[in-house]
């Protein structure tokens, strides 16, 4: 079976199932595992991010969406040339991948029949269900079930340890830095599994624009900086752009030195297998006494202050 993945998370799922050789095309953002970097690239960004602040990027994206334009473009000719049997895409997020409408239009113009699978996880559990769904369609259902069983055992280990903690800290998961976005979809569920409390996000709901006033009222005890699309070093760099309110240093998380930058791209923003690594990372940040994971510098870093 020839597979085209229009999502980095789907690419990771395909490779987890041992189908890397069947992967004929990927996106410009697919960077894991290493072997996919040489695959034909089917997408490109319509927005140039280099040299722009987080606020400028957010404004440009909003302008594109308001005008009805796509943030990404799909190489229709290359897709037709590769002629995949299965195309993996999504409808969940307008800023995460090529629009589903464009994918449908491209498929309609191609000769022959093929399967288009749209992955729409909104919760942590649905991410694992997607792995089985891809495996079933790609003829690797047993491998998918075994992979999910192994991932589930790791999730169970975290959940059982976190269930015994004496206190669940208030967590602010900062998904975009300027403007403030509060983490949604699977993030609140991850915080709960990891032994924390998320009083700002809603499980299964979209990420949303927040306000400094609600952060002040919430008084978070742990702050996780995880802007979509960035690794740890890039998050730290982006954090320097933020103009902080005068009361920032009075927040419990800041006073306790519990402000962290994490690798959003690898472990939190992509609904794929490494989301379980993200859960372990989050649990370690919230409850280091549980010793659930030895954190590496490219996974998470404590930062004195974002500004």
Backbone torsions as a table, in degrees:
resi	resn	phi	psi	omega
1	UNK	NA	132.3	176.2
2	UNK	-94.7	127.1	-174.4
3	UNK	-120.4	133.8	172.1
4	UNK	-112.5	127.1	179.9
5	UNK	-109.8	123.3	177.7
6	UNK	-106.1	22.5	177.8
7	UNK	-143.1	132.5	174.3
8	UNK	-58.0	-38.8	-179.9
9	UNK	-65.8	-38.8	178.2
10	UNK	-66.5	-37.4	176.5
11	UNK	-59.1	-42.4	179.4
12	UNK	-66.7	-36.6	177.6
13	UNK	-64.6	-47.2	-179.9
14	UNK	-57.1	-43.9	-179.2
15	UNK	-70.1	-35.8	176.6
16	UNK	-58.5	-33.9	-177.9
17	UNK	-85.1	6.3	177.8
18	UNK	78.6	23.8	-176.3
19	UNK	-111.5	25.0	-178.6
20	UNK	-58.5	-38.1	179.9
21	UNK	-68.1	-22.9	178.8
22	UNK	-83.6	-9.6	-177.5
23	UNK	-80.2	110.4	-174.8
24	UNK	-97.4	-17.2	-179.3
25	UNK	-156.9	146.3	-177.8
26	UNK	-137.0	-176.2	177.8
27	UNK	-94.2	168.8	178.0
28	UNK	-69.6	-12.0	-179.5
29	UNK	-101.0	-3.8	-179.7
30	UNK	-73.7	114.4	-176.2
31	UNK	-132.1	9.0	-178.5
32	UNK	-149.7	137.4	-6.6
33	UNK	-70.1	175.8	-172.4
34	UNK	-54.7	-37.2	-174.4
35	UNK	-64.1	-18.7	-177.0
36	UNK	-80.8	-10.1	-176.0
37	UNK	-67.1	-19.5	179.0
38	UNK	-95.1	3.0	-178.1
39	UNK	-76.2	154.1	174.3
40	UNK	-56.9	137.7	-176.3
41	UNK	-100.8	123.8	-173.4
42	UNK	-98.2	-10.8	-175.0
43	UNK	-131.4	165.7	174.5
44	UNK	-153.2	160.0	-179.9
45	UNK	-89.6	141.4	175.1
46	UNK	-90.6	-2.0	-178.7
47	UNK	-121.5	129.0	177.3
48	UNK	-87.7	116.5	-176.3
49	UNK	-93.4	-20.5	-174.4
50	UNK	-62.1	132.5	177.8
51	UNK	80.5	2.5	-178.8
52	UNK	-105.4	146.7	177.1
53	UNK	-76.9	167.5	177.9
54	UNK	-59.7	-39.0	179.1
55	UNK	-65.0	-39.5	178.9
56	UNK	-66.8	-40.7	178.5
57	UNK	-62.8	-45.9	179.7
58	UNK	-61.1	-41.0	-179.4
59	UNK	-66.4	-42.8	-179.9
60	UNK	-64.7	-40.3	177.9
61	UNK	-63.6	-45.0	-180.0
62	UNK	-61.8	-40.0	179.8
63	UNK	-64.7	-42.0	178.7
64	UNK	-61.9	-46.7	-177.7
65	UNK	-66.6	-39.7	179.7
66	UNK	-63.8	-34.0	180.0
67	UNK	-82.1	-2.4	179.8
68	UNK	81.9	14.8	-179.1
69	UNK	-91.8	153.4	176.9
70	UNK	-86.8	142.8	178.2
71	UNK	-75.9	-25.6	-179.2
72	UNK	-122.1	158.0	174.5
73	UNK	-121.8	147.1	-178.0
74	UNK	-108.1	134.4	178.1
75	UNK	-82.1	91.9	-176.0
76	UNK	-61.9	-40.5	-177.9
77	UNK	-64.2	-43.1	180.0
78	UNK	-67.5	-39.5	178.4
79	UNK	-60.0	-42.8	179.1
80	UNK	-66.1	-38.2	179.5
81	UNK	-66.0	-41.2	-179.1
82	UNK	-71.6	-30.6	173.9
83	UNK	51.7	58.5	-178.2
84	UNK	-71.1	153.0	175.1
85	UNK	-83.1	-30.2	-177.1
86	UNK	-133.2	130.5	176.8
87	UNK	-118.5	124.3	180.0
88	UNK	-102.6	125.3	-177.0
89	UNK	-145.8	-164.4	-179.1
90	UNK	-156.4	160.2	174.4
91	UNK	-122.3	0.5	-169.6
92	UNK	-68.2	-41.8	-170.6
93	UNK	-135.4	124.7	-176.8
94	UNK	-71.6	-17.9	-177.4
95	UNK	-105.5	6.5	-175.0
96	UNK	-101.5	-22.3	-174.8
97	UNK	-164.4	171.8	174.9
98	UNK	-53.9	140.6	-176.8
99	UNK	-62.6	144.7	-179.9
100	UNK	-62.8	-33.8	178.9
101	UNK	-61.6	-41.3	179.7
102	UNK	-68.3	-37.4	177.7
103	UNK	-63.3	-45.2	178.7
104	UNK	-60.0	-42.1	-179.9
105	UNK	-63.8	-40.1	-179.9
106	UNK	-65.1	-41.1	-178.4
107	UNK	-67.0	-38.5	-179.8
108	UNK	-62.8	-29.2	-178.4
109	UNK	-83.9	-6.9	-177.7
110	UNK	-90.9	147.7	178.1
111	UNK	-79.4	138.6	177.7
112	UNK	92.1	173.0	-178.7
113	UNK	-104.6	149.2	177.9
114	UNK	-154.3	162.9	-178.3
115	UNK	-100.3	132.4	173.3
116	UNK	-113.8	119.8	-179.4
117	UNK	-113.1	119.0	178.2
118	UNK	-97.2	120.3	-179.2
119	UNK	-94.4	123.3	-172.6
120	UNK	-128.9	50.5	-178.8
121	UNK	-72.4	136.2	175.1
122	UNK	-118.4	-10.1	178.4
123	UNK	-129.7	167.1	-179.2
124	UNK	-60.2	-44.7	-179.5
125	UNK	-62.8	-36.5	-179.6
126	UNK	-68.2	-26.3	176.6
127	UNK	-63.0	-44.5	178.8
128	UNK	-67.5	-35.7	177.3
129	UNK	-63.5	-34.7	178.7
130	UNK	-61.7	-34.3	179.7
131	UNK	-62.6	-44.1	178.2
132	UNK	-65.9	-39.0	-179.8
133	UNK	-61.6	-45.6	178.0
134	UNK	-64.5	-43.2	180.0
135	UNK	-60.4	-39.9	-179.6
136	UNK	-63.3	-45.9	-177.6
137	UNK	-72.1	-32.7	-177.1
138	UNK	-89.4	5.1	178.2
139	UNK	78.6	21.9	179.6
140	UNK	-129.1	42.8	-175.0
141	UNK	-62.3	-42.5	-178.8
142	UNK	-64.0	-43.0	178.1
143	UNK	-61.8	-38.9	179.7
144	UNK	-65.0	-44.1	-179.8
145	UNK	-64.0	-39.1	178.4
146	UNK	-66.3	-39.6	179.1
147	UNK	-65.2	-43.1	179.8
148	UNK	-67.3	-35.7	176.8
149	UNK	-61.6	-44.2	179.1
150	UNK	-65.1	-43.0	177.7
151	UNK	-64.2	-39.8	-179.6
152	UNK	-63.7	-33.7	177.0
153	UNK	-64.7	-37.5	176.9
154	UNK	-67.9	-40.7	177.2
155	UNK	-62.1	-43.7	-179.8
156	UNK	-61.4	-39.6	178.9
157	UNK	-60.5	-44.4	178.8
158	UNK	-65.6	-48.8	-176.4
159	UNK	-61.5	-40.7	-179.6
160	UNK	-66.9	-40.6	178.6
161	UNK	-67.3	-43.6	-177.4
162	UNK	-68.4	-27.7	-179.5
163	UNK	-66.3	-17.5	-176.8
164	UNK	-97.5	-2.1	-176.5
165	UNK	-69.2	149.0	-177.2
166	UNK	-77.0	-27.0	-176.3
167	UNK	-144.8	140.0	-179.9
168	UNK	-109.8	105.8	-175.4
169	UNK	-67.0	151.6	174.6
170	UNK	-75.1	126.6	-174.4
171	UNK	-115.9	134.5	170.0
172	UNK	-111.1	109.4	178.8
173	UNK	-94.3	107.7	-170.7
174	UNK	-94.1	95.7	-169.4
175	UNK	-84.7	-25.2	169.1
176	UNK	-142.2	139.1	-167.2
177	UNK	-86.3	-34.4	-177.3
178	UNK	-148.8	106.9	-1.2
179	UNK	-70.2	168.1	-179.3
180	UNK	-67.6	126.6	170.5
181	UNK	-119.4	132.4	176.9
182	UNK	-91.1	132.4	-178.3
183	UNK	-60.9	138.0	178.6
184	UNK	-130.1	-153.1	-178.6
185	UNK	51.2	-116.3	-174.3
186	UNK	-84.4	-11.2	-174.7
187	UNK	-63.2	-50.1	178.9
188	UNK	-57.2	-36.6	177.1
189	UNK	-65.9	-37.8	177.0
190	UNK	-64.0	-42.0	179.1
191	UNK	-61.4	-41.2	178.3
192	UNK	-64.2	-47.1	178.6
193	UNK	-60.8	-33.8	-176.1
194	UNK	-83.3	-0.2	176.5
195	UNK	92.2	27.3	177.9
196	UNK	-121.7	177.1	177.2
197	UNK	-121.2	129.1	177.3
198	UNK	-112.4	101.6	-179.1
199	UNK	-93.7	3.0	-177.8
200	UNK	-112.8	-37.5	-179.5
201	UNK	-94.2	161.5	179.0
202	UNK	-123.1	124.8	-178.2
203	UNK	-59.0	129.3	179.0
204	UNK	85.7	-16.8	179.9
205	UNK	-88.3	161.1	-179.6
206	UNK	-67.1	154.9	169.4
207	UNK	-59.5	150.3	-175.4
208	UNK	-137.4	158.4	175.3
209	UNK	-72.1	130.9	178.3
210	UNK	-109.0	-172.1	-179.7
211	UNK	-140.2	149.2	179.4
212	UNK	-58.1	-35.9	-176.7
213	UNK	-61.1	-39.5	-179.4
214	UNK	-73.2	-29.7	174.7
215	UNK	-64.9	-42.8	178.6
216	UNK	-62.5	-44.1	179.7
217	UNK	-66.2	-34.4	-176.7
218	UNK	-72.6	-31.6	-179.7
219	UNK	52.4	61.8	-177.7
220	UNK	-61.9	144.7	178.5
221	UNK	-97.8	-16.5	173.5
222	UNK	-139.5	133.7	177.3
223	UNK	-122.2	127.2	-179.5
224	UNK	-116.9	116.0	177.9
225	UNK	-89.7	116.2	-174.8
226	UNK	-143.5	58.7	179.7
227	UNK	-64.9	128.6	-175.7
228	UNK	-54.0	130.2	174.7
229	UNK	98.2	1.9	-174.6
230	UNK	-124.6	148.4	172.4
231	UNK	-89.2	-177.1	-173.1
232	UNK	-59.7	-50.8	-178.0
233	UNK	-60.5	-40.1	179.5
234	UNK	-68.2	-35.2	176.9
235	UNK	-64.0	-44.2	178.3
236	UNK	-59.9	-42.5	179.1
237	UNK	-64.0	-45.1	179.4
238	UNK	-63.4	-34.3	-177.6
239	UNK	-62.8	-27.5	180.0
240	UNK	-68.3	-16.3	-179.7
241	UNK	-81.0	-16.6	-171.2
242	UNK	-75.3	132.5	174.5
243	UNK	-91.9	108.7	-173.2
244	UNK	-86.6	148.6	176.7
245	UNK	-71.3	159.5	-176.2
246	UNK	-64.0	-22.7	-178.0
247	UNK	-89.8	3.2	-174.7
248	UNK	-51.7	-48.0	-175.4
249	UNK	-67.0	-10.6	179.3
250	UNK	-90.2	-6.2	178.3
251	UNK	-66.9	140.9	179.8
252	UNK	-54.8	-40.3	-178.5
253	UNK	-62.9	-40.0	-178.9
254	UNK	-70.0	-44.9	179.5
255	UNK	-61.8	-32.0	-178.7
256	UNK	-90.6	-0.4	-178.5
257	UNK	69.3	32.8	-178.1
258	UNK	-113.5	53.3	173.1
259	UNK	-114.1	121.4	-170.9
260	UNK	-126.5	142.7	168.9
261	UNK	-102.4	134.6	-179.3
262	UNK	-126.1	163.8	177.3
263	UNK	-80.1	92.6	-175.3
264	UNK	-65.8	-44.1	-176.5
265	UNK	-58.1	-46.4	-173.3
266	UNK	-77.5	-40.1	-164.0
267	UNK	-121.4	-6.2	-176.2
268	UNK	-132.9	-39.0	-174.5
269	UNK	-82.4	-27.8	-176.9
270	UNK	-94.7	120.0	179.9
271	UNK	-80.8	68.9	179.9
272	UNK	-130.8	-166.2	-175.3
273	UNK	-57.8	-33.7	-176.4
274	UNK	-74.8	0.4	174.0
275	UNK	-63.7	-25.6	177.3
276	UNK	-71.6	-35.8	171.8
277	UNK	-60.1	-41.2	178.7
278	UNK	-60.3	-40.1	177.2
279	UNK	-61.6	-44.8	179.3
280	UNK	-64.4	-39.9	177.6
281	UNK	-61.9	-46.4	-178.8
282	UNK	-62.4	-43.7	179.2
283	UNK	-62.2	-38.2	179.0
284	UNK	-67.2	-36.8	178.1
285	UNK	-67.9	-40.7	-177.7
286	UNK	-76.6	-36.3	-175.0
287	UNK	-137.4	71.8	-179.0
288	UNK	-59.6	-22.2	-179.8
289	UNK	-66.4	-17.6	-179.5
290	UNK	-81.0	-17.0	178.5
291	UNK	51.0	51.6	-177.8
292	UNK	-86.7	-17.6	-179.5
293	UNK	-161.2	139.4	172.7
294	UNK	-86.8	109.8	-174.0
295	UNK	-77.9	136.7	175.9
296	UNK	-99.2	158.9	-177.0
297	UNK	-63.0	-26.3	179.8
298	UNK	-88.5	5.5	176.5
299	UNK	-103.7	-45.3	-178.1
300	UNK	-160.6	146.8	178.4
301	UNK	-138.5	139.9	171.6
302	UNK	-80.7	131.5	178.6
303	UNK	-122.3	142.2	-176.2
304	UNK	-62.3	-44.7	179.3
305	UNK	-165.5	144.6	-178.8
306	UNK	-69.3	-25.2	-172.7
307	UNK	-80.9	NA	NA
